[in-house]
């Protein structure tokens, strides 16, 4: 696992600014501490999915039992298609990036 801030510092800076701008500054600290547990790319949708892990996370068994029902999706950049998914306990669990081929390329190359 690698910290999102280390792997994709430009994305994190942009997201921090956008979160404060839309009144969701409460999520900035979480964004700074999460790591990329795994990532996937949907070629058909041209979407990258960063699955995140936080030091605040429950163990995997508890996390699976909670799932994402009752969570929320925060659209940070509607025109760019960046969405943050939060679980029912308020933890940041995933970032969806539409048009995410460049992000995937950076992750593939180990740009960090």
N, C-alpha and C positions, 0 to 999 in steps of 0.2 A: 504494500500500500504506500501511496505517496500523498502528501498534503496537496490539496487543490491549489493552495497559494504558491506552492513550489512548482507544480506541474503547469499551471495556467495562470500566472500572475496578472496578465493583462485582463483576462476574463474576470478574475476576482475583483480587481480595481473597478472595472465597469459595473459589475453587479453591486458592489458596495455603494457606489454613488447612486445607482438607480434605486436600490432599496430605500435609502434615506429619502430620495426624492419622492417616492410613492408612499412614504409614511411607514415603512417596514424596517426601520433601523434596528428593531429588535432581533432581526435575523443576521445582522452583520457579524456579530461575535461567532455565531454558529458557522457561518461561511468561512471564517478565518481558521477554525479548528478542525474542520472535517477533512478526511482523507478519501481518496478514490479507492474503493474496495474492488470494483471492477467497472468496466465500461462496455457498452455495446453500440452497434451502429445498424440502423435499418436503412438499407440502400434504397428501398422502394419509397420510403417517406423522407429520405435524406435527413435523418434525425439521429443525433448522438445522444446517448443516455449515460450519464455518469451516476453510478450507484455509490452512495456515500456511506462512510462510517465515521462516527463521532466518539470521542472519549466518553460522552454522556450516554452512549447506547447501552441498552440492556443486552444480555447475552443473546445469541442467535435464536434460541428456542423461544424466549419471551418476545423477541422482535417479530418472529413469524406468527405467533399467536395473535398479536395485535393487528398485523397487516397494515393496510393503508386506509381501511374504511374509517370514516370519521375524520380523515385528514383534510388537507386543502391543497390546492394548487395556486401558486402566486405567479401571475404572468408579469414578468419584469419588463420585457421588451416585446410588446404585442407585435410591432412591425418586424422585429427580427426573429421572433419566435423563441424566446428563452423563458422556460417555466421552471419554477422551483416547487418540488413536491415535499410536503410536510406530513408526517404521520399523525395519528390521533393524539400522541403525547406532545406534539409541537416540535418534534425533531426534524431537521432537514435530512431527507433521505435520498433525494434524487434531483438531478438537474437534467432537463430535456432541452436540447439545443437543435432547433430546426435549421436546416442548412449547415449541419455540423461536420461536414467532411473535413474542413481545415482543422478542426479540433481533434478529430480522430487521427489525422495525419500527424499532428504534433504528439499525440499520445503514442502512436505506433513507433515513431522515431525516438521516443524517450527524450523529448525536447527539454526535459528538466535536467 
